[in-house]
């Protein structure tokens, strides 16, 4: 993280005063970098490659952004801004906020898988990140919130985002494994089937052998299952805290966003 990133994110950095190519803007540079990462992965993003996509010399980019580190900070804040509407509806219940946080975070990872390769332990907090956190807090600490302490509320957000990142990472690794090996998911398991059948018939794994045929079906929605269990667990915490709304209508995905 550099102060240059913060200056650029918050609009306090100097803009090029001479020599920029007409039509070249910081926003266009960042958008091009995001598109490149979406299409080819984060490793494909370099100042030289982005400049090539824009049809300008590499040095032209340095008039707008100091380097790849700062460019990545801008890319992160840009995609985080996709997670919420300009005028989101007011939160109706904290469960809706948690549900929206999880679903929008998963959608963000699916749209931009390269996010899973970014070390966000020390993320630069730009306008989009802060707005996302503010909207999320409005649902978790507002009139229909959880009634938890501030550290507990942040722990709720971290727990949900960590769970969602785990689901998204498994999805991404499944896709990457197929691309790297040329073997799709079904063929991979078909290759193992004869060995597993012999192992199950051996009697050494009686509990596994007794599992239902659809136990490992790809039709099972593990994300939905895990999210519901998290919500149920948070419900107990809210009850113990003696505040917030109890279980309510959970039909809507309103009141929360990712990017926190």
Secondary structure by P-SEA (a helix, b strand, c coil): ccaaaaaaaacccccccccccccccaaaaaaaaaaaaaccccccccaaaaaaaacccaaaaaaccccaaaaaaaaaaaaaaacccccccccccaaaaaaaaaaaaaaaaaacccccccccccccccaaaaaaaaaaaaaacccccccccaaaaaaaaaaaaaaaaaaaaaaaaaaaaaaaccccaaaaaaaaaaaaaaaaaccccccccccccccccccccaaaaaaaaaaaaaaaaaaaaccccccccccccccccccc
